[in-house]
Amino acid sequence: MNSFVLSVLSFFIVLIPLVIIHELGHFFAAKSVGVTVLEFGIGIPPRALILFRRGDTIYTLNWIPLGGFVRPYGEDFVRPKSEEEMKEDRAEIEGRNIENPKSVFEAGPWERIWFLFAGPLANFIAALVLFIVIAGFFQPFEVGKITMIEILPGSPAEAAGLQAGDEVTHVDGQKVERLEEFEDAVKDKDSIELTINRDGETQTLTVTPVPFQVDDVKEKVQITNIEEDAPAYEADLKIDDVVVAVDDNPVTDVDMLVDYTKSHEDIPVDFTIQRGDETLHVEVTPRVLDGEKDARIGIQIAAAPLDETIGAITAKRDIHTEVRQAENVVAAFETGSGNFVRAIGVIFYAPVMLVRGEIDASQARPAGPVAISQMGGKFIKESQEEKTPYPILGFAAIISIALAVTNLLPIPALDGGRILFVVIELLRGKPISPEREGLVHMIGMFFLLSLMVVILFFDIVKPIDLSSF
């Protein structure tokens, strides 16, 4: 399938279902506090047809395929109805013979907060469930082997008999397949038993892990993207180059390189670069790029999964990725909930990363339905190629969290803005008149729609670079 078809498919299988889940949260919350829900709609009006009626609610299909909506008694999409507008709802209630109707106005402040918060909560729950499902059945794990490539002469590792080329398979009987697992297994122990594979034979060695200092792990920084017309581009740096040193100062981690370039605005810096088997020296002059305040050289960087030094040994990571099912439901929940919390943290930390130059400004702009659908199409393609739903499910989980967080912003017309009005009511001891609140929300809606038009314009005219996702 081409990218356009995949984008459209993503819109219908990711974005619309997540919006409907959001509205279902509002729907069930309204029902739980006794508020009469007159309509639950799939799509946005004008109405195409009434699907069916159950209880007090009619379920409708609408012409504009943009999610759905809940219409409780006394509310019109994003604002409370005025007394004059309430007459229409009363007429509808009488026509349907609904007994003992309860409007949004009749619900208490805490009931209304629950009703408004339930939509974002539904998106949070959906994301958590997706992460747990991924952890249970589709989580990719980095696995492989840990091979010794250098042993420090005179160290306890050498004394214990470790040799270059040994493959460590177990520590104290616990299987280790990643260097991080090895670090955790040897930390804070007086003595460890290593099971190694040497030339096809299994041996057991006892080592005192004093030399193995986790703090000595050195992180190698690799270039993952280069902006056109930036200093790095002009200096002919390449994607996948590893930055070894700047002005002969070893680059120990990403933060060190970011801070160093910030402090050397318009000052030539000698970059020591590892490119394949070559070591190169490249002069780059950091400068303040358009729309930014700190000097950068116009690259995106990440910690490179290369050989790492741990105290007395240097271990090589021969890593590949495979999909494994969780051992049990508890393990799936622990891994999934951990990924869920980390995803929320990344969303809230993104502005800080932008300021620090860890993510590119061009990739941090708001994304509208078009851009989200394009990104979803890319992840659908990845799922097809990798023959696993992990990419598209992970993407759906992230978008669900983003929907929840966005809707909780204290902006008029959004759930967060409406919750703010209820909080003001609690503080002042009486509600703001529906007419005044409705006016504020209508202004907010106009602002949001205007912003959406601008975002859609940039989605189409200057699409987001999907290669960075």
VEXLUMMI-76737 format. One line per 3 residues: number of its first residue (from 1); their letters; for each residue x, y, z of C-alpha. Coordinates in steps of 0.001 Angstrom, whole numbers, padded with zeros to 6 digits, always signed. Layout:
N
NUM) A) X/Y/Z  ...
***
This chain:
469
1) MNS) +000000/+000000/+000000  +001215/+003523/-000744  +001773/+006125/+001973
4) FVL) -001505/+007973/+001300  -003595/+004824/+001743  -001674/+003935/+004910
7) SVL) -002235/+007453/+006286  -005989/+007214/+005651  -006024/+003754/+007225
10) SFF) -004196/+005116/+010267  -006766/+007901/+010611  -009603/+005369/+010794
13) IVL) -007954/+002679/+012934  -006006/+004905/+015360  -007233/+008485/+015616
16) IPL) -011006/+008005/+015302  -011179/+005048/+017753  -009159/+007014/+020330
19) VII) -011533/+009986/+020051  -014517/+007634/+020425  -012876/+006080/+023515
22) HEL) -012522/+009613/+024905  -016219/+010285/+024364  -017162/+006925/+025863
25) GHF) -015379/+008059/+029021  -017638/+011116/+029191  -020671/+008961/+028352
28) FAA) -020211/+006398/+031126  -019274/+009096/+033653  -022475/+011003/+032865
31) KSV) -024482/+007813/+033287  -022719/+007051/+036579  -023885/+010350/+038139
34) GVT) -027380/+010171/+036675  -027023/+012891/+034010  -029350/+012248/+031072
37) VLE) -027409/+011658/+027845  -029631/+012590/+024912  -027260/+011483/+022152
40) FGI) -024071/+009546/+021561  -022823/+010252/+018077  -020217/+008591/+015882
43) GIP) -018838/+011306/+013628  -019728/+015000/+013770  -023116/+016445/+012627
46) PRA) -024953/+016872/+010342  -026686/+013658/+011282  -026855/+010880/+008705
49) LIL) -029167/+008503/+010562  -030272/+007239/+013958  -028769/+003805/+014527
52) FRR) -030913/+002844/+017520  -032223/+004030/+020874  -031372/+002450/+024196
55) GDT) -032785/+003896/+027385  -032761/+007696/+027267  -030054/+007875/+024587
58) IYT) -030188/+007794/+020808  -027086/+006523/+018994  -026416/+008297/+015725
61) LNW) -024134/+008149/+012707  -023015/+011540/+011407  -021543/+012714/+008130
64) IPL) -018192/+014206/+009219  -015860/+011316/+010198  -013996/+013074/+013000
67) GGF) -014442/+010868/+016045  -017659/+011310/+017977  -019464/+013269/+020672
70) VRP) -021679/+013008/+023742  -024666/+015343/+024112  -025897/+015384/+027715
73) YGE) -029038/+017229/+028716  -028154/+020913/+029148  -024938/+020983/+027130
76) DFV) -024076/+021715/+023502  -020771/+019989/+022668  -018346/+022341/+024458
79) RPK) -020526/+024724/+026459  -023539/+024767/+028763  -026784/+025812/+027101
82) SEE) -028541/+029042/+027921  -032031/+029002/+029422  -033514/+029757/+026007
85) EMK) -031635/+026873/+024400  -032728/+024528/+027203  -036274/+024727/+025844
88) EDR) -035195/+022615/+022855  -033815/+019914/+025133  -036984/+019916/+027232
91) AEI) -039090/+019535/+024105  -036894/+016615/+023000  -037220/+014992/+026430
94) EGR) -041003/+015340/+026373  -041128/+013928/+022848  -039192/+010843/+023936
97) NIE) -041147/+010454/+027195  -037959/+010475/+029297  -038809/+010265/+032984
100) NPK) -036897/+012155/+035692  -034292/+013777/+033431  -031184/+015254/+035052
103) SVF) -029281/+018064/+033351  -025602/+018938/+033642  -026670/+022000/+035682
106) EAG) -028339/+019755/+038259  -025186/+017697/+038765  -023009/+018789/+041668
109) PWE) -019583/+020381/+041070  -017670/+017192/+041843  -019990/+015184/+039607
112) RIW) -019287/+017602/+036758  -015534/+017416/+037379  -015812/+013623/+037194
115) FLF) -017826/+013862/+033966  -015253/+016204/+032381  -012181/+014318/+033622
118) AGP) -013494/+010929/+032517  -012731/+011551/+028821  -008981/+012071/+029339
121) LAN) -009020/+009276/+031931  -010418/+006893/+029298  -007504/+007789/+027010
124) FIA) -004997/+007210/+029823  -006582/+003809/+030542  -006554/+002899/+026834
127) ALV) -002846/+003755/+026637  -002077/+001708/+029760  -003967/-001298/+028356
130) LFI) -002106/-001004/+025042  +001261/-000885/+026816  +000329/-003945/+028906
133) VIA) -000780/-005850/+025780  +002481/-004901/+024061  +004494/-006025/+027094
136) GFF) +002515/-009248/+027292  +002762/-010354/+023677  +004719/-008034/+021384
139) QPF) +007500/-006361/+023400  +010802/-006354/+021498  +013804/-007126/+023682
142) EVG) +017464/-006499/+022994  +019158/-009861/+023406  +022475/-011296/+022376
145) KIT) +025772/-012027/+024013  +028395/-010253/+026103  +031911/-010916/+024859
148) MIE) +035112/-009865/+026620  +037442/-008045/+024220  +040002/-006669/+026697
151) ILP) +041020/-007547/+030275  +043067/-005093/+032338  +046400/-006711/+033256
154) GSP) +046789/-007372/+036962  +043072/-007044/+037677  +041016/-009575/+039685
157) AEA) +039228/-010351/+036408  +042524/-011529/+034945  +043398/-013324/+038175
160) AGL) +040101/-015211/+038030  +040997/-016447/+034566  +038828/-014256/+032335
163) QAG) +040237/-013946/+028829  +039514/-011843/+025776  +036943/-013670/+023666
166) DEV) +035109/-015194/+026637  +031331/-014953/+026348  +029537/-014378/+029663
169) THV) +026220/-016250/+029757  +025265/-016268/+033475  +026072/-014356/+036660
172) DGQ) +025371/-016339/+039855  +023164/-018629/+037777  +021135/-015745/+036357
175) KVE) +021118/-015526/+032560  +022450/-012236/+031169  +021986/-011144/+027559
178) RLE) +022605/-007410/+027780  +025436/-005379/+029222  +022915/-003560/+031450
181) EFE) +021848/-006912/+032951  +025502/-007735/+033569  +026041/-004385/+035339
184) DAV) +023035/-004973/+037605  +024087/-008541/+038382  +027638/-007695/+039539
187) KDK) +026825/-004494/+041403  +027286/-004398/+045203  +028470/-008009/+045512
190) DSI) +031560/-009289/+047322  +031958/-012271/+045028  +030276/-013451/+041853
193) ELT) +030216/-016668/+039895  +030507/-016168/+036141  +029433/-018835/+033684
196) INR) +031338/-018332/+030453  +031537/-019908/+027032  +035140/-020292/+025830
199) DGE) +035668/-021885/+022430  +032442/-023866/+022760  +033143/-025077/+026296
202) TQT) +031244/-023926/+029395  +033327/-022882/+032390  +032585/-021349/+035779
205) LTV) +034825/-018671/+037297  +034647/-016892/+040652  +035473/-013181/+040522
208) TPV) +035656/-010421/+043136  +033922/-007585/+041271  +035725/-004659/+042935
211) PFQ) +037131/-003425/+039618  +033772/-003541/+037929  +032582/+000019/+038538
214) VDD) +029297/+000792/+036832  +030136/+004496/+037073  +033032/+003868/+034702
217) VKE) +030726/+003011/+031826  +031461/+005441/+029016  +028656/+006430/+026694
220) KVQ) +029570/+007028/+023059  +027592/+009725/+021296  +026385/+009073/+017761
223) ITN) +024902/+011523/+015233  +021386/+010458/+014200  +020318/+013457/+012099
226) IEE) +021891/+016578/+010552  +020048/+019780/+009674  +020702/+021337/+006294
229) DAP) +022708/+024588/+006236  +023732/+024090/+009875  +027405/+024111/+010986
232) AYE) +027548/+020299/+011104  +026173/+020086/+007551  +028673/+022676/+006316
235) ADL) +031533/+020811/+008013  +030470/+017581/+006255  +029700/+015586/+009381
238) KID) +027748/+012416/+008576  +024848/+010523/+010132  +026222/+007603/+012240
241) DVV) +029471/+009473/+012966  +030516/+008893/+016585  +031754/+012005/+018403
244) VAV) +034773/+010822/+020388  +036129/+014156/+021647  +035825/+017933/+021319
247) DDN) +039050/+019947/+021541  +040686/+016750/+022868  +038134/+016559/+025716
250) PVT) +036563/+013065/+025706  +032813/+013148/+025060  +031407/+011046/+027884
253) DVD) +027698/+011512/+027240  +025066/+013465/+025307  +024734/+016210/+027932
256) MLV) +028463/+016912/+027882  +028437/+017508/+024109  +025315/+019709/+024261
259) DYT) +026774/+021857/+027056  +030139/+022160/+025315  +028668/+023414/+022035
262) KSH) +026432/+025895/+023892  +029458/+027397/+025632  +031455/+027773/+022384
265) EDI) +029268/+030093/+020338  +031181/+031310/+017249  +034334/+029552/+018495
268) PVD) +035828/+026842/+016236  +035744/+023427/+017918  +037895/+020464/+016883
271) FTI) +035621/+017396/+016710  +037311/+013995/+016868  +035048/+011717/+014847
274) QRG) +034958/+007937/+014504  +033583/+007103/+011042  +033676/+003383/+010446
277) DET) +037299/+002355/+010930  +038597/+005903/+010431  +039339/+008551/+013047
280) LHV) +038891/+012070/+011664  +039336/+015610/+012945  +036650/+018057/+011784
283) EVT) +036465/+021741/+012702  +032929/+022935/+013456  +031882/+026380/+014700
286) PRV) +028688/+026324/+016831  +026300/+029213/+016250  +022793/+030273/+017223
289) LDG) +020420/+028906/+014587  +017299/+030740/+013440  +014594/+030918/+016099
292) EKD) +016828/+029609/+018893  +018779/+031190/+021737  +021648/+028744/+022346
295) ARI) +024532/+027853/+020065  +024240/+024486/+018310  +025838/+022763/+015360
298) GIQ) +022548/+021378/+014000  +022656/+017685/+014855  +020519/+015195/+016715
301) IAA) +022523/+012803/+018868  +021978/+009667/+020912  +023988/+007248/+023008
304) APL) +025487/+004705/+020614  +025223/+000964/+021417  +028952/+000371/+020958
307) DET) +031608/-001402/+023028  +031597/-000220/+026633  +034280/-000183/+029319
310) IGA) +033391/-001430/+032787  +036304/-000945/+035104  +038807/-003709/+034430
313) ITA) +037160/-005156/+031317  +035892/-003993/+027973  +032810/-005918/+026848
316) KRD) +031373/-006039/+023361  +027596/-006110/+022914  +026546/-008392/+020066
319) IHT) +022881/-007384/+020150  +019817/-008253/+018142  +016135/-007685/+018828
322) EVR) +013486/-010347/+019227  +009881/-010436/+020436  +009097/-012312/+023624
325) QAE) +005926/-012904/+025591  +005877/-011868/+029222  +006346/-014638/+031765
328) NVV) +002958/-013907/+033366  +000267/-011265/+033771  +002110/-009585/+036648
331) AAF) +005271/-009226/+034553  +003252/-007807/+031657  +001564/-005309/+033987
334) ETG) +004863/-004227/+035554  +006584/-003723/+032202  +003543/-002137/+030561
337) SGN) +002821/+000249/+033425  +006496/+001221/+033551  +006460/+002048/+029837
340) FVR) +003209/+003983/+030366  +004730/+006143/+033116  +007884/+006730/+031062
343) AIG) +005803/+007784/+028035  +003944/+010370/+030133  +007275/+011598/+031460
346) VIF) +008670/+012006/+027947  +005627/+014048/+026866  +005971/+016400/+029849
349) YAP) +009774/+016553/+029502  +009687/+017314/+025763  +009696/+021132/+026245
352) VML) +012825/+020827/+028406  +014489/+018627/+025777  +013611/+021228/+023146
355) VRG) +015191/+024042/+025161  +018317/+021968/+025771  +018632/+021161/+022074
358) EID) +018148/+017418/+022560  +015314/+017424/+020015  +015093/+019535/+016901
361) ASQ) +012702/+022506/+016908  +011313/+021531/+013497  +010206/+018187/+014937
364) ARP) +008617/+019675/+018081  +005831/+021635/+016427  +002198/+020615/+017076
367) AGP) +000873/+017872/+014808  -002653/+017917/+013397  -004781/+015032/+012110
370) VAI) -002905/+014969/+008798  +000551/+014683/+010386  -000673/+012179/+012990
373) SQM) -002212/+010060/+010236  +001026/+010224/+008224  +003022/+009110/+011260
376) GGK) +000489/+006353/+011880  +000843/+005228/+008268  +004592/+004935/+008768
379) FIK) +004090/+002759/+011849  +001516/+000590/+010041  +004129/+000011/+007341
382) ESQ) +006707/-000886/+009999  +004229/-003340/+011542  +003742/-004958/+008136
385) EEK) +007466/-005191/+007453  +008341/-006502/+010916  +005247/-008740/+011032
388) TPY) +004300/-007513/+014505  +001679/-004987/+015685  +004181/-003511/+018167
391) PIL) +004953/-000301/+016169  +001346/+000724/+015491  +000117/-000281/+018975
394) GFA) +002918/+001709/+020597  +002091/+004697/+018408  -001611/+004448/+019319
397) AII) -000692/+004377/+023018  +001428/+007530/+022683  -001318/+009367/+020754
400) SIA) -003886/+008335/+023384  -001712/+009859/+026121  -001217/+013000/+024020
403) LAV) -005002/+013337/+023572  -005526/+013010/+027321  -002840/+015547/+028216
406) TNL) -004003/+018025/+025559  -007621/+017860/+026689  -006616/+018515/+030297
409) LPI) -004934/+021810/+029417  -006802/+024707/+031129  -007917/+026203/+027809
412) PAL) -011564/+027230/+027266  -013554/+024662/+025260  -011234/+021828/+026328
415) DGG) -012062/+019536/+029245  -009351/+021190/+031333  -010796/+024648/+030686
418) RIL) -014266/+023509/+031661  -012921/+021855/+034815  -011301/+025202/+035638
421) FVV) -014733/+026867/+035581  -016066/+024255/+038020  -013079/+024870/+040309
424) IEL) -013827/+028614/+040185  -017419/+027795/+041121  -016199/+025792/+044121
427) LRG) -013959/+028660/+045223  -016557/+031421/+044874  -019454/+029336/+046172
430) KPI) -021726/+029858/+043170  -021617/+029010/+039460  -020780/+031423/+036667
433) SPE) -023827/+032103/+034509  -024182/+029676/+031561  -024274/+032608/+029126
436) REG) -020904/+033985/+030310  -019246/+030595/+030512  -020645/+029680/+027115
439) LVH) -019209/+032867/+025598  -015734/+032115/+026978  -015859/+028565/+025628
442) MIG) -017042/+029768/+022223  -014087/+032180/+022078  -011828/+029298/+023082
445) MFF) -013327/+027111/+020376  -012738/+029841/+017783  -009102/+030070/+018916
448) LLS) -008647/+026287/+018775  -010238/+026012/+015325  -008039/+028845/+014050
451) LMV) -004978/+027120/+015480  -006072/+023848/+013879  -006324/+025537/+010475
454) VIL) -002744/+026816/+010864  -001511/+023384/+011978  -003296/+021689/+009060
457) FFD) -001734/+024212/+006685  +001768/+023346/+007881  +000926/+019616/+007937
460) IVK) +000208/+019862/+004213  +002641/+022560/+003028  +005617/+021531/+005190
463) PID) +005101/+017919/+006305  +006891/+016598/+009356  +010072/+014684/+008521
466) LSS) +008984/+011106/+009186  +012557/+009804/+009037  +013118/+011019/+012606
469) F) +010300/+008855/+014014
***
